[in-house]
Amino acid sequence: MLLKLRFLRREIVCQQAVELVTDYLDGALSRADRRRFEAHLAGCPNCTEYLAQMRATIELTGGITADDLTQHMQDEFIELYRQWRADPDGR
């Protein structure tokens, strides 16, 4: 989170806003950081739409449990997670 907050010391750009959406939705940003994030949203219809899409995704998938997934789907998620852990930069 320290790296994320570094972005918020000045006006943020879309990529940084996207990285902060989860913390924003979780209420994990400080008041000042939240204001900066919301200032970006006020001037950026694309990030505002992205936030709306994330909220809709959370609402639609919030009730999914491991039991709702087929074994194949679970295996795919596990493999994706392992790949992500092996390369935290997402490359």
Backbone as XML, in Angstrom:
<?xml version="1.0"?>
<chain id="A" units="angstrom">
  <residue number="1" name="MET">
    <atom name="N" x="0.825" y="-1.188" z="0.000"/>
    <atom name="CA" x="0.000" y="0.000" z="0.000"/>
    <atom name="C" x="0.868" y="1.250" z="0.000"/>
  </residue>
  <residue number="2" name="LEU">
    <atom name="N" x="2.073" y="1.191" z="0.567"/>
    <atom name="CA" x="2.954" y="2.346" z="0.577"/>
    <atom name="C" x="3.256" y="2.816" z="-0.830"/>
  </residue>
  <residue number="3" name="LEU">
    <atom name="N" x="3.524" y="1.893" z="-1.731"/>
    <atom name="CA" x="3.783" y="2.246" z="-3.119"/>
    <atom name="C" x="2.567" y="2.922" z="-3.719"/>
  </residue>
  <residue number="4" name="LYS">
    <atom name="N" x="1.391" y="2.416" z="-3.440"/>
    <atom name="CA" x="0.164" y="3.007" z="-3.958"/>
    <atom name="C" x="-0.007" y="4.425" z="-3.443"/>
  </residue>
  <residue number="5" name="LEU">
    <atom name="N" x="0.257" y="4.646" z="-2.170"/>
    <atom name="CA" x="0.067" y="5.974" z="-1.599"/>
    <atom name="C" x="1.049" y="6.990" z="-2.157"/>
  </residue>
  <residue number="6" name="ARG">
    <atom name="N" x="2.188" y="6.519" z="-2.619"/>
    <atom name="CA" x="3.150" y="7.426" z="-3.232"/>
    <atom name="C" x="2.519" y="8.124" z="-4.426"/>
  </residue>
  <residue number="7" name="PHE">
    <atom name="N" x="1.673" y="7.392" z="-5.166"/>
    <atom name="CA" x="1.012" y="7.961" z="-6.329"/>
    <atom name="C" x="0.059" y="9.079" z="-5.935"/>
  </residue>
  <residue number="8" name="LEU">
    <atom name="N" x="-0.498" y="8.992" z="-4.749"/>
    <atom name="CA" x="-1.547" y="9.912" z="-4.362"/>
    <atom name="C" x="-1.030" y="11.247" z="-3.822"/>
  </residue>
  <residue number="9" name="ARG">
    <atom name="N" x="0.239" y="11.392" z="-3.720"/>
    <atom name="CA" x="0.779" y="12.658" z="-3.225"/>
    <atom name="C" x="0.635" y="13.774" z="-4.248"/>
  </residue>
  <residue number="10" name="ARG">
    <atom name="N" x="0.363" y="13.398" z="-5.470"/>
    <atom name="CA" x="0.104" y="14.366" z="-6.526"/>
    <atom name="C" x="-1.108" y="13.880" z="-7.295"/>
  </residue>
  <residue number="11" name="GLU">
    <atom name="N" x="-1.502" y="14.616" z="-8.294"/>
    <atom name="CA" x="-2.640" y="14.191" z="-9.105"/>
    <atom name="C" x="-2.363" y="12.819" z="-9.707"/>
  </residue>
  <residue number="12" name="ILE">
    <atom name="N" x="-3.338" y="11.959" z="-9.654"/>
    <atom name="CA" x="-3.117" y="10.604" z="-10.151"/>
    <atom name="C" x="-3.590" y="10.475" z="-11.594"/>
  </residue>
  <residue number="13" name="VAL">
    <atom name="N" x="-3.062" y="9.480" z="-12.275"/>
    <atom name="CA" x="-3.462" y="9.179" z="-13.644"/>
    <atom name="C" x="-4.269" y="7.884" z="-13.631"/>
  </residue>
  <residue number="14" name="CYS">
    <atom name="N" x="-4.867" y="7.562" z="-14.765"/>
    <atom name="CA" x="-5.799" y="6.435" z="-14.839"/>
    <atom name="C" x="-5.191" y="5.121" z="-14.358"/>
  </residue>
  <residue number="15" name="GLN">
    <atom name="N" x="-4.002" y="4.787" z="-14.767"/>
    <atom name="CA" x="-3.404" y="3.514" z="-14.357"/>
    <atom name="C" x="-3.307" y="3.432" z="-12.840"/>
  </residue>
  <residue number="16" name="GLN">
    <atom name="N" x="-2.930" y="4.527" z="-12.214"/>
    <atom name="CA" x="-2.834" y="4.550" z="-10.760"/>
    <atom name="C" x="-4.208" y="4.434" z="-10.121"/>
  </residue>
  <residue number="17" name="ALA">
    <atom name="N" x="-5.211" y="5.077" z="-10.716"/>
    <atom name="CA" x="-6.571" y="4.987" z="-10.188"/>
    <atom name="C" x="-7.066" y="3.550" z="-10.240"/>
  </residue>
  <residue number="18" name="VAL">
    <atom name="N" x="-6.789" y="2.872" z="-11.336"/>
    <atom name="CA" x="-7.207" y="1.473" z="-11.474"/>
    <atom name="C" x="-6.568" y="0.623" z="-10.385"/>
  </residue>
  <residue number="19" name="GLU">
    <atom name="N" x="-5.305" y="0.881" z="-10.070"/>
    <atom name="CA" x="-4.606" y="0.122" z="-9.034"/>
    <atom name="C" x="-5.185" y="0.381" z="-7.648"/>
  </residue>
  <residue number="20" name="LEU">
    <atom name="N" x="-5.860" y="1.504" z="-7.467"/>
    <atom name="CA" x="-6.383" y="1.886" z="-6.157"/>
    <atom name="C" x="-7.860" y="1.537" z="-5.959"/>
  </residue>
  <residue number="21" name="VAL">
    <atom name="N" x="-8.517" y="1.051" z="-6.993"/>
    <atom name="CA" x="-9.958" y="0.796" z="-6.902"/>
    <atom name="C" x="-10.298" y="-0.139" z="-5.745"/>
  </residue>
  <residue number="22" name="THR">
    <atom name="N" x="-9.565" y="-1.215" z="-5.587"/>
    <atom name="CA" x="-9.870" y="-2.174" z="-4.519"/>
    <atom name="C" x="-9.762" y="-1.523" z="-3.148"/>
  </residue>
  <residue number="23" name="ASP">
    <atom name="N" x="-8.685" y="-0.774" z="-2.915"/>
    <atom name="CA" x="-8.535" y="-0.088" z="-1.627"/>
    <atom name="C" x="-9.660" y="0.925" z="-1.425"/>
  </residue>
  <residue number="24" name="TYR">
    <atom name="N" x="-10.054" y="1.601" z="-2.495"/>
    <atom name="CA" x="-11.148" y="2.570" z="-2.415"/>
    <atom name="C" x="-12.442" y="1.866" z="-2.005"/>
  </residue>
  <residue number="25" name="LEU">
    <atom name="N" x="-12.757" y="0.781" z="-2.675"/>
    <atom name="CA" x="-13.989" y="0.046" z="-2.376"/>
    <atom name="C" x="-13.954" y="-0.579" z="-0.990"/>
  </residue>
  <residue number="26" name="ASP">
    <atom name="N" x="-12.781" y="-0.953" z="-0.523"/>
    <atom name="CA" x="-12.630" y="-1.536" z="0.811"/>
    <atom name="C" x="-12.604" y="-0.482" z="1.916"/>
  </residue>
  <residue number="27" name="GLY">
    <atom name="N" x="-12.569" y="0.794" z="1.526"/>
    <atom name="CA" x="-12.479" y="1.858" z="2.523"/>
    <atom name="C" x="-11.120" y="1.941" z="3.174"/>
  </residue>
  <residue number="28" name="ALA">
    <atom name="N" x="-10.085" y="1.493" z="2.461"/>
    <atom name="CA" x="-8.741" y="1.428" z="3.029"/>
    <atom name="C" x="-7.894" y="2.666" z="2.736"/>
  </residue>
  <residue number="29" name="LEU">
    <atom name="N" x="-8.417" y="3.628" z="1.999"/>
    <atom name="CA" x="-7.660" y="4.850" z="1.718"/>
    <atom name="C" x="-7.894" y="5.868" z="2.834"/>
  </residue>
  <residue number="30" name="SER">
    <atom name="N" x="-6.867" y="6.649" z="3.122"/>
    <atom name="CA" x="-7.033" y="7.731" z="4.093"/>
    <atom name="C" x="-8.000" y="8.768" z="3.508"/>
  </residue>
  <residue number="31" name="ARG">
    <atom name="N" x="-8.477" y="9.650" z="4.341"/>
    <atom name="CA" x="-9.403" y="10.684" z="3.873"/>
    <atom name="C" x="-8.782" y="11.509" z="2.744"/>
  </residue>
  <residue number="32" name="ALA">
    <atom name="N" x="-7.524" y="11.909" z="2.918"/>
    <atom name="CA" x="-6.854" y="12.717" z="1.893"/>
    <atom name="C" x="-6.681" y="11.930" z="0.591"/>
  </residue>
  <residue number="33" name="ASP">
    <atom name="N" x="-6.286" y="10.673" z="0.716"/>
    <atom name="CA" x="-6.093" y="9.846" z="-0.469"/>
    <atom name="C" x="-7.423" y="9.584" z="-1.178"/>
  </residue>
  <residue number="34" name="ARG">
    <atom name="N" x="-8.456" y="9.397" z="-0.385"/>
    <atom name="CA" x="-9.785" y="9.196" z="-0.960"/>
    <atom name="C" x="-10.217" y="10.441" z="-1.737"/>
  </residue>
  <residue number="35" name="ARG">
    <atom name="N" x="-9.949" y="11.612" z="-1.189"/>
    <atom name="CA" x="-10.303" y="12.862" z="-1.882"/>
    <atom name="C" x="-9.565" y="12.962" z="-3.215"/>
  </residue>
  <residue number="36" name="ARG">
    <atom name="N" x="-8.284" y="12.627" z="-3.219"/>
    <atom name="CA" x="-7.516" y="12.676" z="-4.466"/>
    <atom name="C" x="-8.073" y="11.683" z="-5.491"/>
  </residue>
  <residue number="37" name="PHE">
    <atom name="N" x="-8.401" y="10.490" z="-5.011"/>
    <atom name="CA" x="-8.964" y="9.477" z="-5.893"/>
    <atom name="C" x="-10.293" y="9.967" z="-6.468"/>
  </residue>
  <residue number="38" name="GLU">
    <atom name="N" x="-11.156" y="10.497" z="-5.616"/>
    <atom name="CA" x="-12.458" y="10.977" z="-6.070"/>
    <atom name="C" x="-12.326" y="12.192" z="-6.980"/>
  </residue>
  <residue number="39" name="ALA">
    <atom name="N" x="-11.303" y="13.018" z="-6.779"/>
    <atom name="CA" x="-11.057" y="14.144" z="-7.680"/>
    <atom name="C" x="-10.716" y="13.625" z="-9.074"/>
  </residue>
  <residue number="40" name="HIS">
    <atom name="N" x="-9.945" y="12.555" z="-9.140"/>
    <atom name="CA" x="-9.639" y="11.950" z="-10.436"/>
    <atom name="C" x="-10.920" y="11.436" z="-11.080"/>
  </residue>
  <residue number="41" name="LEU">
    <atom name="N" x="-11.742" y="10.738" z="-10.301"/>
    <atom name="CA" x="-12.993" y="10.204" z="-10.843"/>
    <atom name="C" x="-13.888" y="11.315" z="-11.384"/>
  </residue>
  <residue number="42" name="ALA">
    <atom name="N" x="-13.909" y="12.450" z="-10.693"/>
    <atom name="CA" x="-14.772" y="13.558" z="-11.107"/>
    <atom name="C" x="-14.424" y="14.064" z="-12.504"/>
  </residue>
  <residue number="43" name="GLY">
    <atom name="N" x="-13.164" y="13.923" z="-12.895"/>
    <atom name="CA" x="-12.753" y="14.410" z="-14.201"/>
    <atom name="C" x="-12.483" y="13.317" z="-15.214"/>
  </residue>
  <residue number="44" name="CYS">
    <atom name="N" x="-12.779" y="12.074" z="-14.874"/>
    <atom name="CA" x="-12.421" y="10.966" z="-15.764"/>
    <atom name="C" x="-13.599" y="10.001" z="-15.930"/>
  </residue>
  <residue number="45" name="PRO">
    <atom name="N" x="-14.339" y="10.137" z="-17.010"/>
    <atom name="CA" x="-15.474" y="9.232" z="-17.213"/>
    <atom name="C" x="-15.054" y="7.772" z="-17.394"/>
  </residue>
  <residue number="46" name="ASN">
    <atom name="N" x="-13.862" y="7.536" z="-17.917"/>
    <atom name="CA" x="-13.407" y="6.152" z="-18.106"/>
    <atom name="C" x="-13.177" y="5.455" z="-16.778"/>
  </residue>
  <residue number="47" name="CYS">
    <atom name="N" x="-12.518" y="6.110" z="-15.845"/>
    <atom name="CA" x="-12.279" y="5.507" z="-14.532"/>
    <atom name="C" x="-13.576" y="5.407" z="-13.737"/>
  </residue>
  <residue number="48" name="THR">
    <atom name="N" x="-14.469" y="6.367" z="-13.922"/>
    <atom name="CA" x="-15.772" y="6.301" z="-13.269"/>
    <atom name="C" x="-16.531" y="5.072" z="-13.756"/>
  </residue>
  <residue number="49" name="GLU">
    <atom name="N" x="-16.471" y="4.803" z="-15.048"/>
    <atom name="CA" x="-17.117" y="3.616" z="-15.612"/>
    <atom name="C" x="-16.444" y="2.343" z="-15.108"/>
  </residue>
  <residue number="50" name="TYR">
    <atom name="N" x="-15.121" y="2.357" z="-15.028"/>
    <atom name="CA" x="-14.393" y="1.191" z="-14.510"/>
    <atom name="C" x="-14.821" y="0.888" z="-13.078"/>
  </residue>
  <residue number="51" name="LEU">
    <atom name="N" x="-14.933" y="1.923" z="-12.261"/>
    <atom name="CA" x="-15.378" y="1.743" z="-10.884"/>
    <atom name="C" x="-16.785" y="1.150" z="-10.852"/>
  </residue>
  <residue number="52" name="ALA">
    <atom name="N" x="-17.669" y="1.646" z="-11.696"/>
    <atom name="CA" x="-19.035" y="1.108" z="-11.757"/>
    <atom name="C" x="-19.019" y="-0.360" z="-12.179"/>
  </residue>
  <residue number="53" name="GLN">
    <atom name="N" x="-18.159" y="-0.702" z="-13.118"/>
    <atom name="CA" x="-18.045" y="-2.092" z="-13.561"/>
    <atom name="C" x="-17.529" y="-2.980" z="-12.433"/>
  </residue>
  <residue number="54" name="MET">
    <atom name="N" x="-16.562" y="-2.484" z="-11.677"/>
    <atom name="CA" x="-16.033" y="-3.256" z="-10.552"/>
    <atom name="C" x="-17.117" y="-3.470" z="-9.489"/>
  </residue>
  <residue number="55" name="ARG">
    <atom name="N" x="-17.884" y="-2.435" z="-9.214"/>
    <atom name="CA" x="-18.973" y="-2.582" z="-8.237"/>
    <atom name="C" x="-19.995" y="-3.610" z="-8.717"/>
  </residue>
  <residue number="56" name="ALA">
    <atom name="N" x="-20.336" y="-3.565" z="-10.004"/>
    <atom name="CA" x="-21.292" y="-4.527" z="-10.555"/>
    <atom name="C" x="-20.728" y="-5.943" z="-10.502"/>
  </residue>
  <residue number="57" name="THR">
    <atom name="N" x="-19.455" y="-6.083" z="-10.806"/>
    <atom name="CA" x="-18.816" y="-7.405" z="-10.755"/>
    <atom name="C" x="-18.845" y="-7.968" z="-9.344"/>
  </residue>
  <residue number="58" name="ILE">
    <atom name="N" x="-18.526" y="-7.135" z="-8.380"/>
    <atom name="CA" x="-18.540" y="-7.565" z="-6.978"/>
    <atom name="C" x="-19.955" y="-7.963" z="-6.567"/>
  </residue>
  <residue number="59" name="GLU">
    <atom name="N" x="-20.921" y="-7.169" z="-6.972"/>
    <atom name="CA" x="-22.313" y="-7.479" z="-6.618"/>
    <atom name="C" x="-22.758" y="-8.799" z="-7.242"/>
  </residue>
  <residue number="60" name="LEU">
    <atom name="N" x="-22.387" y="-9.022" z="-8.495"/>
    <atom name="CA" x="-22.822" y="-10.230" z="-9.195"/>
    <atom name="C" x="-22.079" y="-11.479" z="-8.747"/>
  </residue>
  <residue number="61" name="THR">
    <atom name="N" x="-20.819" y="-11.320" z="-8.362"/>
    <atom name="CA" x="-20.019" y="-12.487" z="-8.006"/>
    <atom name="C" x="-19.832" y="-12.660" z="-6.513"/>
  </residue>
  <residue number="62" name="GLY">
    <atom name="N" x="-20.328" y="-11.752" z="-5.749"/>
    <atom name="CA" x="-20.122" y="-11.785" z="-4.308"/>
    <atom name="C" x="-20.595" y="-13.052" z="-3.629"/>
  </residue>
  <residue number="63" name="GLY">
    <atom name="N" x="-21.578" y="-13.729" z="-4.239"/>
    <atom name="CA" x="-22.110" y="-14.937" z="-3.629"/>
    <atom name="C" x="-21.490" y="-16.220" z="-4.132"/>
  </residue>
  <residue number="64" name="ILE">
    <atom name="N" x="-20.503" y="-16.125" z="-4.992"/>
    <atom name="CA" x="-19.882" y="-17.327" z="-5.547"/>
    <atom name="C" x="-18.936" y="-17.930" z="-4.519"/>
  </residue>
  <residue number="65" name="THR">
    <atom name="N" x="-19.059" y="-19.228" z="-4.351"/>
    <atom name="CA" x="-18.151" y="-19.954" z="-3.462"/>
    <atom name="C" x="-17.412" y="-21.000" z="-4.285"/>
  </residue>
  <residue number="66" name="ALA">
    <atom name="N" x="-16.425" y="-21.608" z="-3.702"/>
    <atom name="CA" x="-15.663" y="-22.651" z="-4.389"/>
    <atom name="C" x="-16.581" y="-23.785" z="-4.839"/>
  </residue>
  <residue number="67" name="ASP">
    <atom name="N" x="-17.618" y="-24.053" z="-4.078"/>
    <atom name="CA" x="-18.549" y="-25.121" z="-4.436"/>
    <atom name="C" x="-19.341" y="-24.815" z="-5.710"/>
  </residue>
  <residue number="68" name="ASP">
    <atom name="N" x="-19.430" y="-23.524" z="-6.068"/>
    <atom name="CA" x="-20.150" y="-23.141" z="-7.279"/>
    <atom name="C" x="-19.328" y="-23.379" z="-8.545"/>
  </residue>
  <residue number="69" name="LEU">
    <atom name="N" x="-18.034" y="-23.608" z="-8.392"/>
    <atom name="CA" x="-17.143" y="-23.789" z="-9.534"/>
    <atom name="C" x="-16.918" y="-25.266" z="-9.822"/>
  </residue>
  <residue number="70" name="THR">
    <atom name="N" x="-16.797" y="-25.572" z="-11.107"/>
    <atom name="CA" x="-16.440" y="-26.947" z="-11.466"/>
    <atom name="C" x="-14.989" y="-27.182" z="-11.075"/>
  </residue>
  <residue number="71" name="GLN">
    <atom name="N" x="-14.596" y="-28.433" z="-11.016"/>
    <atom name="CA" x="-13.202" y="-28.745" z="-10.690"/>
    <atom name="C" x="-12.259" y="-28.126" z="-11.717"/>
  </residue>
  <residue number="72" name="HIS">
    <atom name="N" x="-12.667" y="-28.153" z="-12.985"/>
    <atom name="CA" x="-11.845" y="-27.568" z="-14.044"/>
    <atom name="C" x="-11.651" y="-26.062" z="-13.808"/>
  </residue>
  <residue number="73" name="MET">
    <atom name="N" x="-12.724" y="-25.373" z="-13.442"/>
    <atom name="CA" x="-12.625" y="-23.937" z="-13.172"/>
    <atom name="C" x="-11.715" y="-23.671" z="-11.979"/>
  </residue>
  <residue number="74" name="GLN">
    <atom name="N" x="-11.853" y="-24.459" z="-10.940"/>
    <atom name="CA" x="-10.993" y="-24.295" z="-9.771"/>
    <atom name="C" x="-9.526" y="-24.484" z="-10.149"/>
  </residue>
  <residue number="75" name="ASP">
    <atom name="N" x="-9.260" y="-25.520" z="-10.957"/>
    <atom name="CA" x="-7.886" y="-25.779" z="-11.395"/>
    <atom name="C" x="-7.332" y="-24.606" z="-12.202"/>
  </residue>
  <residue number="76" name="GLU">
    <atom name="N" x="-8.165" y="-24.020" z="-13.067"/>
    <atom name="CA" x="-7.723" y="-22.872" z="-13.867"/>
    <atom name="C" x="-7.402" y="-21.673" z="-12.980"/>
  </residue>
  <residue number="77" name="PHE">
    <atom name="N" x="-8.251" y="-21.408" z="-11.985"/>
    <atom name="CA" x="-7.985" y="-20.303" z="-11.066"/>
    <atom name="C" x="-6.705" y="-20.527" z="-10.269"/>
  </residue>
  <residue number="78" name="ILE">
    <atom name="N" x="-6.502" y="-21.735" z="-9.830"/>
    <atom name="CA" x="-5.281" y="-22.052" z="-9.078"/>
    <atom name="C" x="-4.056" y="-21.834" z="-9.949"/>
  </residue>
  <residue number="79" name="GLU">
    <atom name="N" x="-4.115" y="-22.276" z="-11.196"/>
    <atom name="CA" x="-2.983" y="-22.087" z="-12.110"/>
    <atom name="C" x="-2.735" y="-20.609" z="-12.388"/>
  </residue>
  <residue number="80" name="LEU">
    <atom name="N" x="-3.793" y="-19.841" z="-12.600"/>
    <atom name="CA" x="-3.633" y="-18.398" z="-12.806"/>
    <atom name="C" x="-3.005" y="-17.736" z="-11.586"/>
  </residue>
  <residue number="81" name="TYR">
    <atom name="N" x="-3.423" y="-18.144" z="-10.410"/>
    <atom name="CA" x="-2.858" y="-17.600" z="-9.178"/>
    <atom name="C" x="-1.376" y="-17.945" z="-9.065"/>
  </residue>
  <residue number="82" name="ARG">
    <atom name="N" x="-1.028" y="-19.177" z="-9.372"/>
    <atom name="CA" x="0.381" y="-19.587" z="-9.306"/>
    <atom name="C" x="1.230" y="-18.783" z="-10.292"/>
  </residue>
  <residue number="83" name="GLN">
    <atom name="N" x="0.705" y="-18.565" z="-11.487"/>
    <atom name="CA" x="1.430" y="-17.758" z="-12.477"/>
    <atom name="C" x="1.605" y="-16.340" z="-11.966"/>
  </residue>
  <residue number="84" name="TRP">
    <atom name="N" x="0.553" y="-15.782" z="-11.380"/>
    <atom name="CA" x="0.627" y="-14.431" z="-10.855"/>
    <atom name="C" x="1.651" y="-14.340" z="-9.718"/>
  </residue>
  <residue number="85" name="ARG">
    <atom name="N" x="1.657" y="-15.324" z="-8.828"/>
    <atom name="CA" x="2.618" y="-15.327" z="-7.711"/>
    <atom name="C" x="4.049" y="-15.445" z="-8.211"/>
  </residue>
  <residue number="86" name="ALA">
    <atom name="N" x="4.243" y="-16.185" z="-9.305"/>
    <atom name="CA" x="5.582" y="-16.363" z="-9.848"/>
    <atom name="C" x="6.106" y="-15.072" z="-10.489"/>
  </residue>
  <residue number="87" name="ASP">
    <atom name="N" x="5.204" y="-14.219" z="-10.944"/>
    <atom name="CA" x="5.580" y="-12.963" z="-11.589"/>
    <atom name="C" x="4.697" y="-11.845" z="-11.066"/>
  </residue>
  <residue number="88" name="PRO">
    <atom name="N" x="5.017" y="-11.285" z="-9.908"/>
    <atom name="CA" x="4.145" y="-10.275" z="-9.284"/>
    <atom name="C" x="3.985" y="-8.992" z="-10.093"/>
  </residue>
  <residue number="89" name="ASP">
    <atom name="N" x="4.857" y="-8.764" z="-11.066"/>
    <atom name="CA" x="4.715" y="-7.578" z="-11.918"/>
    <atom name="C" x="3.689" y="-7.810" z="-13.019"/>
  </residue>
  <residue number="90" name="GLY">
    <atom name="N" x="3.195" y="-9.033" z="-13.145"/>
    <atom name="CA" x="2.157" y="-9.336" z="-14.121"/>
    <atom name="C" x="2.639" y="-9.392" z="-15.545"/>
  </residue>
  <residue number="91" name="ARG">
    <atom name="N" x="3.891" y="-9.666" z="-15.745"/>
    <atom name="CA" x="4.428" y="-9.717" z="-17.113"/>
    <atom name="C" x="4.364" y="-11.104" z="-17.675"/>
  </residue>
</chain>
